[in-house]
Every structure is written in C-alpha cells, then in structure tokens.
C-alpha cells in the first residue's frame, strides 16, 4: 500500500510537471522570447538547483576512511657507534 501510494504520487507529480511544461511551451510569450534568453534561464536554474542539492546533502566527516600509511622515521643512527668512536679519536 505504501509503495503503490508513493509511486502513484510520483507519477502524478511528474505528469503535472510535464503538462505544465507543455502548456508553457505553447504559450504566446514563450514564442516571443529569444532562444539564448531561454537557454540562460535554464542554465541559471540548473546551477541554482545544483547548489541547493549540494547544500542539502548529508554531511560527511573530513577524516579519511582508511588509515594512511606513513613511513616511519629511523630510530637509530645511520653510522654505528664503532665508526663514530674512530672518527672522534682521529
């Protein structure tokens, strides 16, 4: 019941939107507008819709999802202690 009601309401909303678009396309003032103006209006509405969709999306944490592999620093000296003492003695 719940699925059939939602699918019926979605199809009704899409049908009404399509009927409104066809009625608007057949209107007298739409025929007098230049096509570049109509394209600019459509592009502006698309950008505004994209911005609204991006603003309303679910927030995700900034932390990475996987652990990053970082190289470890060397713990000992590069030279052995024997060569160090030899250098100090010289």
C-alpha positions as CSV (number, residue, x, y, z in Angstrom):
1,X,0.0,0.0,0.0
2,X,2.8,2.4,0.9
3,X,4.7,1.7,-2.2
4,X,1.7,2.0,-4.5
5,X,0.7,5.3,-3.0
6,X,4.2,6.8,-3.4
7,X,4.6,5.5,-6.9
8,X,1.2,6.9,-7.8
9,X,2.0,10.3,-6.3
10,X,5.4,10.4,-8.0
11,X,3.8,9.6,-11.4
12,X,1.1,12.2,-10.8
13,X,3.7,14.9,-9.9
14,X,5.8,14.0,-13.0
15,X,2.7,14.1,-15.2
16,X,1.6,17.5,-13.8
17,X,5.1,18.9,-14.3
18,X,5.2,17.7,-17.9
19,X,1.7,19.1,-18.6
20,X,2.8,22.5,-17.1
21,X,6.0,22.5,-19.3
22,X,4.0,21.7,-22.4
23,X,1.4,24.4,-21.6
24,X,4.3,26.9,-21.0
25,X,6.0,25.9,-24.3
26,X,2.8,26.6,-26.2
27,X,2.2,30.0,-24.6
28,X,2.3,33.2,-26.6
29,X,5.1,34.9,-24.5
30,X,7.4,31.9,-24.9
31,X,7.3,32.3,-28.6
32,X,8.5,35.9,-28.4
33,X,11.5,35.2,-26.2
34,X,14.8,34.7,-27.9
35,X,16.3,31.2,-27.6
36,X,19.5,32.4,-25.9
37,X,17.5,34.0,-23.2
38,X,15.6,30.8,-22.6
39,X,18.9,28.9,-22.5
40,X,20.4,31.4,-20.0
41,X,17.3,31.0,-17.8
42,X,17.5,27.2,-17.9
43,X,21.3,27.2,-17.2
44,X,20.8,29.5,-14.2
45,X,18.0,27.3,-12.8
46,X,20.2,24.3,-13.3
47,X,23.1,25.9,-11.4
48,X,20.8,27.1,-8.6
49,X,19.3,23.5,-8.3
50,X,22.8,22.0,-8.2
51,X,23.9,24.5,-5.5
52,X,20.7,23.7,-3.5
53,X,21.3,19.9,-3.8
54,X,24.9,20.3,-2.7
55,X,23.9,22.5,0.2
56,X,21.3,20.0,1.4
57,X,23.4,16.8,1.1
58,X,24.4,14.8,4.2
59,X,27.5,16.0,6.0
60,X,30.4,13.6,5.9
61,X,33.4,13.7,8.3
62,X,36.6,15.0,6.9
63,X,38.7,12.2,8.4
64,X,39.9,9.7,5.9
65,X,38.0,6.4,5.8
66,X,41.1,4.3,5.7
67,X,44.3,4.5,7.7
68,X,47.0,6.3,5.9
69,X,50.4,4.5,5.6
70,X,53.1,6.9,6.6
71,X,56.8,6.0,6.6
72,X,58.4,5.6,10.0
73,X,61.4,7.7,10.9
74,X,64.7,5.8,11.5
75,X,65.2,5.0,15.2
76,X,68.9,4.5,15.2
77,X,71.9,6.4,13.9
78,X,73.0,5.8,10.3
79,X,76.6,5.2,11.5
80,X,77.4,2.5,14.0
81,X,79.0,3.5,17.3
82,X,82.3,1.9,16.4
83,X,82.9,4.2,13.4
84,X,81.9,7.2,15.5
85,X,84.5,6.5,18.1
86,X,87.1,6.0,15.4
87,X,86.2,9.4,14.0
88,X,86.4,11.1,17.3
89,X,89.7,9.5,18.1
90,X,91.2,10.7,14.8
